[in-house]
Structures are given as structure tokens and as C-alpha cells.
């Protein structure tokens, strides 16, 4: 009888080991679950249903292209193809009180807009999920066969509205056209376009909301 009892005990022990029961969760593992990535649809005015990215590198160009190519604009034109992306440029880190936004960056691109190549500049915002394209700072502009240079300045605002913080961005762009020999000798200016756009945004959830946009002379920061 004692041998039978021992045999039953061993069988029960073995069956417990192979029952598939999971050990209790380790408290040390709490908080290590992957962040829910979602999409960039609520990041800003351009509302792109693309996934956030971890780093602002060449992947940012792919992300922005997926967002914009084939999109019809309010002027009826369609963005058809990216021909060049500049390296993304860090713009400003956000103060802690502007969470969940952590930082901003810009990227200049050349794209075809139903015609000659155009220059445009886009704003990216970063939150805990990664980087997302958020707003168009400078609309696509024909380059006149030359090139465009832009300068972007951002100022954080404690109260863009009565209850929310925000930012003010000044974007200035100068486009240069090629000159022939006679024009160069005559001292003709190669500036084809010179514009300045000021935009103001309020923080809204994980992204930004456009409050105002004005074209013309830039006010002093």
C-alpha cells in the first residue's frame, strides 16, 4: 500500500508540472509593455494616418511621402512625387509643461505638384510614441529652375489660448533662379521669390491645432 501511495504522489506531481500552468506575473516586469503606437492622424493640421517613427532619419522622408503623395490640395493640385528630402533638422525641445509633446523638427522637400519641382517645408512633432508629420509650414512653391533656402524660428507660448499652451513659428523662404551671363554682369538679382509665413498653434491632445496663419512681413521675434 505504501508503494502504491508513493507512485500516485509521483504521478500527480508530474502531471502538475505538465499542466501548462503559468507562473504568477513578476512585478518587476510591470511597465515594460510596448507603447500603443496608433497613427499620426491627430498630430496636426495635415492629419496623416501613418505610423509614428522612432528616429528622424531617412525614414522620415518615407513617412511623409506616404502621407502626402496623391493627396489633393485645396487648390485642386495633387502632390505626385517626391524628388528630394533634406535631412530633418531639430527645431526645439518642448518645456516639460507642454507634455506629451517632447520636441519639434522640420524637413524641407522637393516634390512635383502637377508640374515643375516645388519646394515645401514640414513640421514634425515628437511624443512618447515617436515622431509624426504635423503641419505644412511653407506651401509647395515652384523653384524657377534654381533653389530655395528657408529659415525657421519657433517660440513657445504659455497661453496661446486662455487654457492651452502653444507655439508661434516664423518661416522665411528665399528662392533663387539661375542667371545668364548678361544678367549676371548687369547685376540682376537672382531672387525669384521671398516670402514669410507666421503660424500659431495651440497644443491639442498629442498634437497641435492651427490658430492663425499670415503671409507677408515677418514680425520681430
C-alpha positions, 0 to 999 in steps of 0.5 A, a space after each residue: 500500500 505504501 508503494 502504491 501511495 508513493 507512485 500516485 504522489 509521483 504521478 500527480 506531481 508530474 502531471 502538475 508540472 505538465 499542466 501548462 500552468 503559468 507562473 504568477 506575473 513578476 512585478 518587476 516586469 510591470 511597465 515594460 509593455 510596448 507603447 500603443 503606437 496608433 497613427 499620426 492622424 491627430 498630430 496636426 493640421 495635415 492629419 496623416 494616418 501613418 505610423 509614428 517613427 522612432 528616429 528622424 532619419 531617412 525614414 522620415 522622408 518615407 513617412 511623409 511621402 506616404 502621407 502626402 503623395 496623391 493627396 489633393 490640395 485645396 487648390 485642386 493640385 495633387 502632390 505626385 512625387 517626391 524628388 528630394 528630402 533634406 535631412 530633418 533638422 531639430 527645431 526645439 525641445 518642448 518645456 516639460 509643461 507642454 507634455 506629451 509633446 517632447 520636441 519639434 523638427 522640420 524637413 524641407 522637400 522637393 516634390 512635383 505638384 502637377 508640374 515643375 519641382 516645388 519646394 515645401 517645408 514640414 513640421 514634425 512633432 515628437 511624443 512618447 510614441 515617436 515622431 509624426 508629420 504635423 503641419 505644412 509650414 511653407 506651401 509647395 512653391 515652384 523653384 524657377 529652375 534654381 533653389 530655395 533656402 528657408 529659415 525657421 524660428 519657433 517660440 513657445 507660448 504659455 497661453 496661446 489660448 486662455 487654457 492651452 499652451 502653444 507655439 508661434 513659428 516664423 518661416 522665411 523662404 528665399 528662392 533663387 533662379 539661375 542667371 545668364 551671363 548678361 544678367 549676371 554682369 548687369 547685376 540682376 538679382 537672382 531672387 525669384 521669390 521671398 516670402 514669410 509665413 507666421 503660424 500659431 498653434 495651440 497644443 491639442 491632445 498629442 498634437 497641435 491645432 492651427 490658430 492663425 496663419 499670415 503671409 507677408 512681413 515677418 514680425 520681430 521675434 
